C-alpha cells in the first residue's frame, strides 16, 4: 500500500510540475501555434474541401482531409518531443533517489491528455466554423462535430505519446529534434494516401497514425459518396470501420507508453 501511495504521490507531484512549467515557460503559446496551423489549413483548403462544383471534388477533399490529419500529427509531435530528453539528468538523479519511472511517464500522459484535449477543441472549432455548411449532417455514430473531435483528439494525443516515447529513449534534446522530421516523413510515406503501398510497406502502414486518423475522418465524412470516389473499403461509412481505427489509435497510445517506460527505465545504465 505504501508503495502504491508513493507512486500516486509522485504522479501528482509531476503533474503539478508540468502545469507550473506550462505557465512559467509560456507553453500556453502552443494554443496559438495550434490555432495558426489550423487557420493555415483552412486557408489553403477552403476552395477544395467538399467543393461539389469541381470535377475533382473527391481527390480535392481527400487531400484537404489529409492536410488536416498531418497538421494534427504535427501538433501532437511538437507537444512532447523534448519533454523528457531535456530533463534526462534530473530524471537520472531522481530515479536513483527512488523515482518510479512509470509514475513519471503517467504524469506526463495526464498532462498531455489535457493539453491535447484543449488543442483538439481549438482545431475542431476553427475547422467546423469554417466548413460547417459543407460538412455531412451527421457522423457514423455521433453528431459530426463530436465524431471529428474524438478523431482529432486521438490523432493529436497518439502523436503526442509517440513523441513522449522518442523523448524517453534518446539521450539529448538535439537527438529528439533530429528524429522528429524523420518521424513526420514516415507518417507521410506510410499513410497509404500519397503513395499507394503494396507488400511489406502496406503492412507497415497499418501501424501509422496518419493512416488510421485519415481513415477515421474519411469514414465520418463519407468520402466514398463523392463523385469519382475510389470506393475504398477502408473509407466506408461504417461503425465497424470507425471503431476499428479508433481502437487501433488507442492501442498505439498504450504501446507507446509502455515503450517509453521501458526505454526510460534504462536510464540507470546511462554512464554519462
C-alpha positions, 0 to 999 in steps of 0.5 A: 500500500505504501508503495502504491501511495508513493507512486500516486504521490509522485504522479501528482507531484509531476503533474503539478510540475508540468502545469507550473512549467506550462505557465512559467515557460509560456507553453500556453503559446502552443494554443496559438501555434495550434490555432495558426496551423489550423487557420493555415489549413483552412486557408489553403483548403477552403476552395477544395474541401467538399467543393461539389462544383469541381470535377475533382471534388473527391481527390480535392477533399481527400487531400484537404482531409489529409492536410488536416490529419498531418497538421494534427500529427504535427501538433501532437509531435511538437507537444512532447518531443523534448519533454523528457530528453531535456530533463534526462539528468534530473530524471537520472538523479531522481530515479536513483533517489527512488523515482518510479519511472512509470509514475513519471511517464503517467504524469506526463500522459495526464498532462498531455491528455489535457493539453491535447484535449484543449488543442483538439477543441481549438482545431475542431472549432476553427475547422467546423466554423469554417466548413460547417455548411459543407460538412455531412449532417451527421457522423457514423455514430455521433453528431459530426462535430463530436465524431471529428473531435474524438478523431482529432483528439486521438490523432493529436494525443497518439502523436503526442505519446509517440513523441513522449516515447522518442523523448524517453529513449534518446539521450539529448534534446538535439537527438529528439529534434533530429528524429522528429522530421524523420518521424513526420516523413514516415507518417507521410510515406506510410499513410497509404494516401500519397503513395499507394503501398503494396507488400511489406510497406502496406503492412507497415502502414497499418501501424501509422497514425496518419493512416488510421486518423485519415481513415477515421475522418474519411469514414465520418465524412463519407468520402466514398459518396463523392463523385469519382470516389475510389470506393475504398473499403477502408473509407466506408461509412461504417461503425465497424470501420470507425471503431476499428481505427479508433481502437487501433489509435488507442492501442498505439497510445498504450504501446507507446507508453509502455515503450517509453517506460521501458526505454526510460527505465534504462536510464540507470545504465546511462554512464554519462 
